[in-house]
C-alpha cells in the first residue's frame, strides 16, 4: 500500500494544481455562460434526436429489446428522456459536490465506514490486537475532536476542512496498519499474502521514485521558504519600474534571478535521499519475507502514525493559534 499512498499524494497534488489553474483562468460570468450554452446544446440535441433519430434508436439492441418493436413516438420520447436524464444527473451531481455540507457529510461517512473496515481487517477475533485497537480508536477520537474544535464559536473554522482532515487521518491509519509485517497475527489484510512478484516490486519502486522526485521538486521550488524578505529569490510584490531602450540593451544579457532558493532546493533533495534510503531498506530493520517488500515493517507503521499525529496537531494548532496569539497574523 506504500505505492498507493505515494500515488495518492501525487494525484492529490496534481488535482489541486489543475483545479487552481482552471478556476483562475475563467471568471464567474464566463462559467455561467458556458453552463447555459451546454444546457442549450443539450436541448438542441433532444430536439434533433426526437425528429430524426428514431430509426437509429430502433437498430440499437439494448434500446429496442422488445419482442414487438414499439411505435415511432415511443423512440422519440425515449430519446428526449435519455438526454434529459443525463442533464439532470450532471447538474445534480455538480450541485451536490458544490453545496459544502454534502461534501462534509460524505467525508464523515467515509471516515466512519473506513474505520469499520479497519476494525474488521486489523482486529481479528481471537487475537490480542490492543495496539491496532488503540490506533483505530484514537483516529476516531481525532475525527470528533476536529469537528468540535472547528465548530467552536470562538474558532474561525468550518466543518468542511475538519471532515477532509479527518478522512485523511483515517487513510493514514490504514496506511500504517497495512505496513505491519505480513506474519503479524493482527494484520488480517495481508497475513496470508505472499511476497511481491518481481513485476509488482519493480512497478512499486518506479512509483516511489517518481513520487519522491515530484514531491522534492514541488517543495524545493518554493519561492518563500528559507528566503530572505529582500532577496530576489523570495519573490517581490514591488512594481517593476519602466525600462528605457538603453536600459534594456544593457540588461538583456544579465541573467534573471530564479524564483526559488538554491539552498532550500538542494536541502529538500538531501532529505529525500535519506527518506528513499530508509524506504528501500525497510528502515534497516526488515528481515525475512518482509525484507523483500518495500515500506513494510514496524518502523514504517510508526512513521505513518507519527505523520497522522503531526497532521492532527498542525490542524488543531491552525485553529486555536489565532485565539492564543491575537496580535499575530496567521
C-alpha positions in Angstrom: 0.0 0.0 0.0 3.0 2.3 0.1 2.7 2.7 -3.7 -0.9 3.7 -3.3 0.0 6.2 -0.6 2.6 7.9 -2.7 0.5 7.8 -5.8 -2.5 9.2 -4.0 -0.3 12.1 -2.7 0.9 12.9 -6.2 -2.6 12.6 -7.7 -4.0 14.9 -5.0 -1.3 17.5 -5.6 -1.8 17.3 -9.4 -5.6 17.6 -9.0 -5.3 20.6 -6.6 -2.9 22.4 -9.0 -5.2 21.6 -12.0 -8.3 22.9 -10.2 -6.4 26.1 -9.1 -5.3 26.8 -12.7 -8.8 26.1 -14.1 -10.5 28.3 -11.6 -8.0 31.1 -12.1 -8.4 31.0 -15.9 -12.2 31.6 -16.1 -14.4 34.1 -14.5 -17.7 33.6 -12.7 -19.7 35.1 -15.6 -17.9 33.0 -18.3 -18.5 29.8 -16.3 -22.3 30.6 -16.1 -22.4 31.3 -19.8 -20.6 28.1 -20.5 -23.1 26.1 -18.5 -26.0 27.9 -20.2 -24.5 27.1 -23.5 -24.1 23.4 -22.6 -27.7 23.3 -21.5 -28.9 24.9 -24.7 -26.8 22.3 -26.8 -28.5 19.5 -24.8 -31.9 20.9 -25.7 -30.9 21.1 -29.3 -29.7 17.5 -29.2 -33.0 16.4 -27.7 -34.9 18.1 -30.4 -32.7 16.6 -33.2 -33.0 13.1 -31.7 -36.7 13.4 -31.4 -37.1 14.4 -35.0 -34.6 12.3 -36.9 -33.0 9.6 -34.6 -36.0 7.2 -34.2 -34.7 4.8 -36.9 -31.3 4.8 -35.4 -32.7 4.0 -31.9 -34.7 1.2 -33.4 -31.5 -0.5 -34.5 -29.7 -0.4 -31.1 -30.2 -3.8 -29.4 -30.1 -2.5 -25.8 -32.8 0.1 -26.5 -35.0 -2.0 -28.9 -35.0 -5.1 -26.8 -38.7 -5.8 -27.1 -40.4 -8.7 -28.9 -42.5 -6.3 -30.8 -41.0 -3.0 -32.0 -42.8 0.0 -30.4 -44.2 2.9 -32.3 -42.0 5.7 -33.6 -43.4 8.0 -31.0 -42.0 5.8 -28.2 -38.5 6.1 -29.6 -38.9 9.9 -29.9 -40.0 10.1 -26.3 -37.2 7.8 -25.2 -34.6 9.9 -26.9 -35.7 13.1 -25.2 -36.0 11.4 -21.8 -32.4 10.0 -22.0 -30.9 13.3 -22.8 -32.9 15.0 -20.1 -31.8 12.3 -17.6 -28.2 13.0 -18.5 -28.8 16.7 -17.9 -30.5 16.0 -14.6 -27.7 13.8 -13.3 -24.9 16.2 -14.5 -26.3 19.3 -12.8 -27.5 17.4 -9.7 -24.0 16.0 -9.1 -22.5 19.4 -9.6 -25.0 20.9 -7.1 -24.1 18.2 -4.6 -20.4 18.5 -4.8 -20.6 22.3 -4.6 -23.2 22.9 -1.6 -20.4 22.3 1.3 -22.5 20.4 3.8 -22.9 17.5 1.4 -19.2 17.1 1.0 -18.6 17.3 4.7 -21.3 14.6 5.4 -19.7 12.3 2.7 -16.3 12.7 4.2 -17.6 11.8 7.7 -19.5 8.8 6.4 -16.3 7.7 4.6 -14.3 8.1 7.8 -16.6 6.0 9.9 -17.2 3.4 7.2 -13.4 3.1 6.6 -12.9 2.8 10.4 -15.3 -0.1 10.4 -13.3 -1.8 7.8 -10.1 -1.2 9.8 -11.7 -2.9 12.8 -12.6 -5.9 10.6 -9.2 -6.2 8.9 -6.8 -5.4 11.7 -8.5 -6.6 14.9 -9.4 -10.2 14.0 -11.2 -12.2 16.7 -9.2 -14.5 18.9 -6.1 -12.3 18.8 -4.7 -9.7 21.2 -4.6 -6.6 19.0 -4.6 -3.9 21.6 -2.1 -1.7 19.6 -4.2 -1.8 16.4 -7.3 -1.1 18.5 -5.6 1.9 20.0 -4.6 3.3 16.6 -8.1 3.0 15.2 -9.9 4.3 18.3 -7.5 7.3 18.6 -8.2 8.1 14.9 -11.9 8.2 15.6 -11.4 10.4 18.6 -9.3 12.8 16.4 -12.1 13.0 13.9 -14.6 14.0 16.6 -12.1 16.5 18.1 -11.6 18.1 14.7 -15.3 18.7 14.4 -15.7 20.0 18.0 -12.8 22.5 17.7 -13.8 23.7 14.2 -17.4 24.3 15.3 -16.5 26.2 18.5 -17.9 29.7 18.4 -14.6 31.3 19.2 -12.7 29.5 16.4 -12.7 30.7 12.9 -13.2 27.3 11.4 -15.7 25.2 9.3 -16.9 21.7 9.1 -15.5 21.0 5.6 -11.7 21.2 6.3 -12.3 19.3 9.5 -14.1 16.5 7.7 -11.4 16.3 5.0 -8.5 16.2 7.5 -10.4 13.5 9.4 -10.8 11.4 6.3 -7.1 11.9 5.6 -6.1 10.8 9.1 -8.2 7.7 8.7 -6.3 6.9 5.5 -3.0 7.4 7.3 -4.2 5.0 10.0 -5.0 2.4 7.3 -1.7 3.1 5.5 0.2 2.5 8.8 -1.7 -0.7 9.7 -1.3 -2.1 6.2 2.5 -1.7 6.6 2.6 -4.1 9.5 4.7 -7.3 9.0 3.0 -9.9 6.8 3.3 -12.6 9.5 1.8 -10.4 12.3 -1.3 -12.1 13.5 -3.3 -8.9 13.7 -2.7 -8.0 10.1 -5.8 -9.7 8.8 -5.5 -7.9 5.4 -2.1 -9.4 4.4 -1.3 -12.2 6.9 -1.8 -14.8 4.2 -0.2 -12.9 1.3 3.0 -14.0 -0.5 6.0 -11.9 -1.3 5.6 -9.4 -4.1 6.4 -10.6 -7.6 9.3 -9.1 -9.4 7.0 -7.1 -11.7 4.9 -5.7 -8.8 8.1 -4.8 -6.9 9.5 -3.0 -10.0 6.3 -1.1 -10.6 6.1 -0.1 -6.9 9.7 1.0 -6.9 9.2 3.2 -10.0 6.1 4.7 -8.5 8.0 5.5 -5.3 10.9 7.1 -7.2 8.6 9.3 -9.2 6.6 10.3 -6.2 9.6 11.3 -4.1 11.2 13.2 -7.0 7.9 15.0 -7.7 7.5 15.9 -4.0 11.1 17.1 -3.8 10.8 19.3 -6.9 7.5 20.8 -5.7 8.8 21.5 -2.2 12.2 22.7 -3.4 10.7 25.2 -5.8 9.0 27.2 -3.1 9.7 30.9 -3.6 9.1 31.9 0.0 10.6 29.2 2.3 14.0 29.9 3.8 14.4 33.0 1.6 15.2 36.5 2.9 12.4 39.0 2.6 14.6 41.3 0.4 16.1 38.5 -1.5 15.3 38.3 -5.2 14.6 34.6 -4.7 11.8 35.3 -2.3 9.6 37.0 -4.9 8.8 40.7 -4.6 5.4 42.4 -4.8 7.0 45.7 -5.7 6.0 47.1 -9.1 8.7 47.0 -11.8 10.0 50.3 -12.9 9.7 51.1 -16.6 12.9 50.4 -18.6 14.2 52.7 -21.4 15.5 51.1 -24.6 19.1 51.8 -23.5 18.4 50.1 -20.2 17.0 47.0 -22.0 20.1 46.7 -24.1 22.3 46.9 -21.1 20.4 44.4 -19.1 19.3 41.9 -21.7 22.4 39.8 -21.2 22.1 39.8 -17.4 20.7 36.5 -16.1 17.4 36.8 -14.4 17.1 35.6 -10.8 15.3 32.3 -10.2 12.1 32.2 -8.2 13.3 29.7 -5.6 16.1 29.3 -3.1 19.1 27.2 -4.2 19.9 26.1 -0.7 16.3 25.0 0.1 16.0 23.2 -3.2 19.1 21.1 -2.5 18.2 20.6 1.1 14.9 19.0 0.1 16.7 16.6 -2.2 19.1 15.7 0.6 16.2 14.9 2.9 14.6 12.9 0.0 17.8 10.9 -0.3 17.6 9.9 3.3 13.9 9.0 3.1 14.4 6.9 0.0 17.3 5.0 1.6 15.2 4.2 4.6 12.2 3.3 2.4 14.1 0.9 0.2 15.9 -0.8 3.1 12.8 -1.2 5.3 14.2 1.3 7.8 17.2 -1.1 8.2 15.1 -3.5 10.3 13.2 -5.6 7.7 14.1 -9.3 7.9 12.8 -12.5 6.4 10.0 -12.3 3.9 9.2 -8.6 4.7 12.8 -7.7 3.7 11.7 -8.3 0.1 8.9 -5.8 0.4 9.1 -2.1 0.4 7.8 0.1 3.2 6.8 -2.9 5.3 7.7 -3.3 9.0 7.2 -1.6 12.3 9.3 1.5 11.6 7.0 2.2 8.6 4.0 1.7 10.8 5.2 4.3 13.3 6.2 6.7 10.6 2.6 6.7 9.3 1.1 7.0 12.7 3.5 9.9 13.6 2.5 11.6 10.4 -1.1 11.3 11.4 -0.4 12.8 14.8 1.7 15.6 13.3 -1.2 16.3 10.8 -3.7 16.4 13.6 -1.5 18.7 15.7 -0.9 21.2 12.9 -4.6 21.3 12.0 -5.7 22.0 15.6 -2.9 24.5 16.0 -4.0 26.4 12.9 -7.5 26.7 14.5 -6.5 27.7 18.1 -3.3 29.7 17.4 -5.3 32.9 16.5 -7.0 32.7 19.9 -3.8 32.2 21.8 -1.8 34.9 19.9 -4.4 37.5 18.8 -1.7 40.1 18.0 -0.1 37.9 15.3 -1.2 37.5 11.8 -2.0 34.0 10.7 
